[in-house]
């Protein structure tokens, strides 16, 4: 218990005086908080006004500059992965060995590299590494198509393309286009290896099956060779509130199922028929590139982990992409290709503004949390 204060140090006055002191103390503390919050709110308002004004001016300038210009392009970025792996190894060696040992090791490595190059009598093969991180719309297809177009101008059947693929699938037409881009590599006679570390399901597996070889991590998720469609229907709710919703079509099956209108059994049957047709096309597509599959067993819409997928021949090898590429780097030159879209000034401003607002809100929430 804290000591009490009194004018003469007498006990009877201590509780009263201590209570008065605590009351004053609390009032002062609360006053500081209120004043601080008021000043902080004023500062935020002024800052927000300045930022908004600045963004409006930049947007106007960007709009004027953008008039008459075509769609922004992009740039192909090429990174030699051998240098990356070499830098990792050399950094570790520098930490483990002293100067004399390191010098001898470098000399030994240089001699080995020279002998290896002389033994081959020709340049190393090339491996072009691509990445595809798929969302429901397969948005990465735009970059993928440019990367493939670029590599096809130089790649030969002696080279190899490695795709690091991650996707749980999405829209049929979107992943159909992405798969068609990979098919261009197969049609050119260039070996294609697909590496899956986490997931390649549904549309993702539609892309993976095009590879001459599929390499999967032991616990990656694969398969889901099936088609699904779902939508809510609020027609009964609308009827309950006496709200009519009219669906007018020209063509018997222009609209089979609807969210707001009343669905019919005939419409459901037609919709299911369309799903079955799409599923059959999906199975035919996979079977064309992986004829060794027992389609009745794997095309049920189920998914399997890599270990089980190997037994079902959905994949050819269990390895991570890191292991596969580091091994290939010992005997080939690895080039990572990435097509970076060139964003317009308006888009860059939007991204910057979004980040600034997010950081401000996070900072404000953190401040309020500390004041509590």
C-alpha positions in Angstrom: 0.0 0.0 0.0 1.3 3.5 -0.9 2.1 5.9 1.9 -0.4 8.7 2.7 0.3 12.4 2.9 -1.0 14.8 5.5 -0.1 18.4 6.5 1.2 17.5 9.9 1.7 13.8 9.4 -1.3 13.0 11.6 -3.1 9.8 10.8 -6.8 11.0 10.9 -6.2 13.3 7.9 -4.3 10.9 5.8 -7.1 9.0 4.1 -9.0 12.2 3.1 -5.9 14.0 1.8 -4.8 10.9 -0.1 -8.1 10.6 -1.8 -8.0 14.3 -2.8 -4.5 13.9 -4.1 -5.6 10.8 -6.2 -8.6 12.7 -7.6 -6.4 15.6 -8.7 -3.9 13.1 -10.2 -6.6 11.3 -12.2 -8.1 14.5 -13.5 -4.7 15.7 -14.6 -3.9 12.3 -16.3 -7.3 12.3 -18.1 -6.8 15.9 -19.2 -3.5 15.1 -20.8 -5.1 12.2 -22.7 -8.0 14.3 -24.0 -5.7 17.1 -25.0 -3.3 14.7 -26.7 -6.1 13.0 -28.6 -7.5 16.3 -29.8 -4.1 17.5 -31.1 -3.5 14.1 -32.7 -6.9 14.2 -34.4 -6.2 17.7 -35.7 -2.8 16.6 -37.0 -4.3 13.6 -38.8 -7.0 15.8 -40.4 -4.4 18.3 -41.7 -2.1 15.5 -43.0 -5.0 13.7 -44.7 -6.1 16.9 -46.4 -2.5 17.5 -47.7 -2.1 13.9 -48.9 -5.5 14.0 -50.7 -4.7 17.3 -52.4 -1.3 16.0 -53.5 -2.8 12.8 -55.0 -5.5 14.8 -56.8 -2.8 17.0 -58.4 -0.7 14.0 -59.4 -3.7 12.2 -60.8 -4.5 15.2 -62.9 -1.0 15.4 -64.2 -1.0 11.7 -64.9 -4.3 12.0 -66.8 -2.8 14.7 -69.0 0.3 12.7 -69.7 -1.6 9.6 -70.4 -3.8 11.1 -73.1 -3.1 9.7 -76.5 -0.8 6.9 -75.2 -1.4 3.2 -75.7 -1.6 0.6 -73.0 1.5 0.5 -70.7 3.8 -2.4 -71.6 6.3 -4.2 -69.4 9.9 -5.4 -69.2 11.4 -8.9 -69.2 13.7 -9.4 -66.2 16.4 -12.1 -66.5 18.3 -13.4 -63.5 21.0 -16.0 -63.6 20.2 -18.4 -60.8 23.7 -20.0 -60.9 25.1 -16.8 -59.5 22.6 -16.9 -56.7 23.5 -20.5 -55.7 27.2 -19.7 -56.0 26.8 -16.7 -53.8 25.1 -18.8 -51.1 27.8 -21.4 -51.2 30.7 -18.8 -51.1 29.1 -16.9 -48.2 28.9 -20.1 -46.2 32.5 -21.1 -47.1 33.7 -17.7 -46.0 32.2 -18.2 -42.6 33.6 -21.7 -42.1 37.2 -21.5 -43.4 40.2 -19.3 -42.7 41.9 -17.3 -45.5 44.4 -20.0 -46.4 41.8 -22.7 -46.6 39.5 -20.4 -48.5 42.2 -19.6 -51.1 43.0 -23.3 -51.6 39.3 -24.1 -52.0 38.8 -21.4 -54.6 41.8 -22.6 -56.6 40.5 -26.2 -56.4 37.0 -25.1 -57.6 38.4 -23.1 -60.5 40.4 -26.1 -61.6 37.4 -28.4 -61.4 35.2 -26.0 -63.4 37.9 -25.7 -66.1 38.2 -29.5 -66.4 34.5 -30.0 -66.5 34.1 -27.4 -69.3 37.0 -29.0 -71.2 35.5 -32.5 -70.8 32.1 -31.4 -72.2 33.7 -29.6 -75.1 30.6 -27.3 -75.4 28.6 -24.8 -73.5 26.2 -25.9 -70.8 22.6 -26.5 -71.5 20.1 -23.8 -70.5 17.2 -24.1 -68.1 14.6 -21.3 -68.2 12.7 -21.0 -64.9 9.2 -19.5 -64.8 6.8 -18.9 -61.8 3.0 -19.1 -61.8 1.2 -18.2 -58.6 -2.5 -18.7 -59.6 -5.6 -17.0 -58.2 -9.2 -17.8 -59.2 -8.9 -15.8 -62.4 -5.4 -17.1 -63.3 -4.2 -13.5 -63.5 -0.6 -14.5 -63.8 -1.3 -15.8 -67.3 -0.6 -12.3 -68.8 3.0 -12.4 -67.6 3.3 -16.1 -68.4 2.4 -15.7 -72.0 5.0 -13.0 -72.5 7.7 -15.0 -70.8 6.9 -18.0 -73.0 6.9 -15.9 -76.1 10.3 -14.6 -75.2 12.0 -17.9 -74.4 10.6 -19.6 -77.5 12.6 -17.2 -79.7 15.9 -18.8 -78.4 15.1 -22.1 -76.7 15.9 -25.3 -78.4 15.0 -29.0 -77.7 18.4 -29.2 -75.9 17.2 -26.7 -73.3 14.6 -27.1 -70.6 11.8 -25.0 -69.1 11.0 -25.4 -65.4 7.7 -24.0 -64.2 7.3 -23.5 -60.4 3.5 -23.8 -60.1 1.2 -22.9 -57.2 -2.6 -22.9 -57.8 -5.8 -24.3 -56.3 -7.6 -23.7 -59.6 -10.3 -21.3 -60.6 -12.3 -20.3 -63.7 -12.4 -22.8 -66.5 -11.7 -20.4 -69.4 -8.9 -18.6 -67.5 -7.0 -21.8 -66.7 -7.7 -23.1 -70.2 -5.8 -20.2 -71.6 -3.0 -20.6 -69.1 -2.7 -24.3 -70.1 -2.7 -23.4 -73.7 0.3 -21.2 -73.1 2.3 -24.1 -71.6 1.2 -26.3 -74.5 3.2 -24.0 -76.8 6.4 -25.2 -75.1 5.5 -28.9 -75.7 4.6 -28.1 -79.3 8.0 -26.6 -79.8 9.6 -29.8 -78.6 11.2 -28.2 -75.6 11.2 -30.4 -72.4 8.9 -28.9 -69.7 9.2 -29.8 -66.1 6.5 -28.7 -63.6 7.5 -28.3 -59.9 4.8 -28.2 -57.3 5.7 -27.3 -53.7 2.3 -26.6 -52.2 -0.7 -27.1 -54.4 -1.7 -27.8 -58.0 -5.4 -28.7 -58.0 -8.3 -28.4 -60.4 -7.2 -25.8 -63.0 -3.7 -25.9 -61.4 -3.4 -29.6 -62.3 -4.8 -28.9 -65.7 -1.6 -26.8 -66.2 0.7 -29.3 -64.4 -0.3 -32.3 -66.5 1.2 -30.6 -69.6 4.7 -31.1 -68.2 6.9 -33.9 -69.6 7.8 -34.4 -66.0 5.9 -33.4 -62.8 8.0 -33.0 -59.6 6.1 -32.7 -56.4 6.9 -32.0 -52.8 5.9 -35.0 -50.6 3.0 -33.2 -49.0 1.8 -30.9 -51.9 -1.9 -31.2 -52.7 -2.7 -32.5 -56.2 -5.7 -33.6 -58.3 -9.2 -32.3 -58.0 -10.0 -33.3 -61.6 -13.6 -32.1 -61.4 -15.9 -29.2 -62.0 -18.0 -27.3 -59.5 -20.5 -24.5 -59.8 -22.7 -23.0 -57.0 -24.9 -19.9 -56.6 -27.5 -18.8 -54.1 -31.1 -18.2 -55.0 -33.2 -15.6 -53.1 -36.4 -16.0 -55.2 -38.5 -17.2 -52.3 -37.3 -14.3 -50.1 -38.3 -11.8 -52.9 -41.7 -13.5 -53.2 -42.2 -13.2 -49.4 -41.9 -9.5 -49.7 -44.0 -9.2 -52.9 -41.0 -8.4 -55.1 -41.1 -9.6 -58.7 -38.0 -10.4 -60.7 -38.3 -11.0 -64.4 -35.8 -12.9 -66.5 -36.2 -12.4 -70.3 -34.1 -14.4 -72.7 -33.9 -15.1 -76.4 -32.9 -18.7 -76.7 -34.2 -21.6 -74.6 -31.1 -22.1 -72.6 -29.6 -18.6 -72.5 -30.2 -18.5 -68.7 -30.5 -21.9 -67.0 -30.0 -20.9 -63.4 -30.4 -17.5 -61.8 -29.8 -15.9 -58.4 -33.0 -13.9 -58.3 -35.4 -15.6 -60.6 -37.3 -18.9 -60.1 -35.2 -21.9 -61.2 -36.8 -24.8 -62.9 -36.0 -28.5 -63.0 -35.4 -28.2 -66.8 -32.9 -25.4 -66.1 -31.1 -27.5 -63.4 -30.8 -30.5 -65.7 -29.3 -28.3 -68.5 -26.9 -26.7 -66.1 -25.8 -30.2 -64.8 -25.4 -31.3 -68.4 -23.1 -28.4 -69.1 -21.0 -29.3 -66.0 -20.7 -32.9 -67.2 -19.6 -31.9 -70.6 -16.9 -29.6 -69.1 -15.8 -32.4 -66.8 -15.4 -34.8 -69.8 -13.4 -32.2 -71.7 -11.2 -31.8 -68.6 -10.6 -35.6 -68.4 -9.9 -35.8 -72.1 -7.4 -32.9 -71.8 -5.5 -34.6 -68.8 -5.6 -38.0 -70.5 -4.0 -36.6 -73.7 -0.9 -35.5 -71.8 -0.9 -38.3 -69.1 -2.3 -41.4 -70.8 -0.8 -43.6 -68.0 -3.5 -42.3 -65.6 -6.5 -44.5 -64.7 -9.0 -41.8 -65.3 -12.0 -43.4 -63.5 -9.9 -43.4 -60.3 -8.3 -40.0 -60.4 -11.1 -37.9 -62.1 -13.5 -38.0 -59.1 -12.7 -34.5 -57.9 -10.6 -35.8 -55.0 -7.2 -34.5 -54.0 -4.2 -36.4 -52.9 -0.9 -35.5 -51.1 2.3 -35.9 -53.1 3.2 -39.3 -51.7 -0.2 -40.8 -52.6 -0.2 -38.9 -55.9 3.1 -40.6 -56.9 1.5 -44.0 -56.5 -1.5 -42.9 -58.7 1.0 -41.6 -61.3 -0.3 -38.1 -61.0 3.3 -37.0 -60.5 6.6 -38.6 -61.5 9.0 -37.7 -58.7 9.0 -36.5 -55.1 11.3 -33.5 -54.7 11.1 -29.8 -53.8 11.7 -27.3 -56.5 14.8 -26.0 -54.5 16.3 -29.5 -54.6 15.6 -30.0 -58.3 16.9 -26.6 -59.4 20.1 -26.7 -57.2 20.9 -30.1 -58.8 20.3 -28.8 -62.3 22.5 -25.8 -61.6 25.6 -28.1 -61.3 25.2 -29.1 -65.0 23.3 -26.3 -66.7 22.9 -22.5 -66.8 19.7 -21.5 -65.0 17.9 -18.3 -66.1 14.9 -17.0 -64.2 12.5 -15.1 -66.4 9.9 -12.6 -65.0 7.8 -10.3 -67.1 7.1 -7.2 -64.9 4.1 -5.2 -66.1 4.8 -1.5 -66.4 2.1 0.2 -64.3 0.7 3.6 -65.3 1.3 6.6 -63.1 -2.3 6.4 -61.9 -1.9 2.8 -60.9 1.4 3.5 -59.0 -0.3 6.4 -57.2 -3.2 4.2 -56.3 -0.9 1.5 -54.8 1.1 4.1 -52.9 -2.1 5.8 -51.6 -3.5 2.5 -50.5 -0.3 1.6 -48.7 -0.2 5.0 -47.0 -3.8 4.8 -45.8 -3.2 1.3 -44.5 -0.1 2.3 -42.6 -1.9 5.3 -41.1 -4.8 3.2 -39.9 -2.4 0.6 -38.4 -0.4 3.3 -36.7 -3.5 4.9 -35.3 -4.9 1.6 -34.0 -1.6 0.9 -32.3 -1.5 4.3 -30.7 -5.1 3.9 -29.3 -4.2 0.4 -28.0 -1.3 1.8 -26.1 -3.4 4.7 -24.6 -5.9 2.2 -23.2 
